[in-house]
């Protein structure tokens, strides 16, 4: 069992203010796999003080100097990639092969990418008689989720450090162990003391203490829309900047002229990635009425290939959910779909046969003939549950896609690329995949409506952590 009994504060491993702890469970078998400290207000205050004290020295250095540390962190994570992949596969439930490529590969690439961006970014420019300068916002409180734990940490920490900010990280209590590995890597990289700090704890206590702290200049949060609203409310008292990446209920719009088999397969894959525990998951599949029967058959057949299994088994395509609470939540939504009259085409709320004992496994589920007003079409389930919604024409498809409180992502499928792009432009979401377009590290990521505000990734992610200043020159 992995026991972490100290916080990383001010460049040192510091004993917590209390002896209370948080247990971390293995998603694959339900057994306790680790323990971390339960942070309180005093611990958060110590971390913020350390970050505040380190800010002037870190922000005053050159971007090239900061870039060198980011490259070292990338290399340090790469050296521990196998360890991290296995750890996150157990914390979250993503199959090991995917965890190695996504959960660990992306953070390694992003730290290296921000090292490059920091060196190339223009932090100042002349505009008339003014010198317009981009300066770091200050001390950043980063609060991150459990579904892509290290990746979401990286999308905040790497650009914040590149910008010249100092950071206090409060990782998810469900998957916190990887954050301690990152802290060890950062310590070895020689980052100046206090530039990066880690305090583990619960959202209502440590998280809220971080949001309310007067020494924090900005909060960057990824998680539920409910928590995002609470953070916005608390942060408003001190008018601190808030960046939010929240929930999603993404629509995959399959047009009449699409390759139906490829579009259905791509949508099911996009829905079931990480057992559906993905904010951009394609959980609503919109199909023309005349293609519904064929699409429903294809989706139900595709679901059969996602057999729940041990995330450490190389053959597994669908791992467990991350926690018992999440398992109960997803099963509840499946029962709700049945109760509201959706057609159950595959899966169901019953435990899957043959899955390892004790783990948080759920059947890959497909609902057909779903109305967009149903709960399973409106609320974020965060599990492998697909809702198929028939539509009459393209205008109705766009209306249904946009009929959601969320606007994080979506997809459009058509054999005519220009046609697909026209529909994609009409969808009110921050990211729309066209015919299965690949994820781009340098494209902005974030949402419309209740999916949040602000953008992560690439230069757009760096700009979130910068303020404008204009020096009015006499000439």
Protein Blocks (a to p, Z undefined) as FASTA:
>chain_A
ZZdfbdceehiacddfbfbdcddddfknopafbdcddddfklmmmmmmmmmmmmmmmmmp
cfklmmmmmmmmmmmmmmmmmmmmmmmmmmnopafklmmmmmmmmmmmmmmmmmmmmmmp
cfbdcehjbccddddfbjadddddfklmmlmmmmmmmmmmmnopacdddddfklmmlmmm
mmmmmmmnopaehkaccddddfklmmmmmmmpmkbcbdcddddfklmmmmmmmmmmnopa
cdddddddddddddfkbcfklmmmmmmmmmmggghpafklcfbccddfklmmmmmmmmmm
mmmmmccddfklmkbmbdcdfbfklmmmmmmmmmmmmmnopacfbgcjbdcehiaehiac
ddddddehiafkbmklmpcfkpacddddddfblmlmmmmmmmcfbdfbccdddfblklmm
mmmmmpccfbdceehiacdfkbccddehjnogcdeehjklmmmmpccdddddfZZ
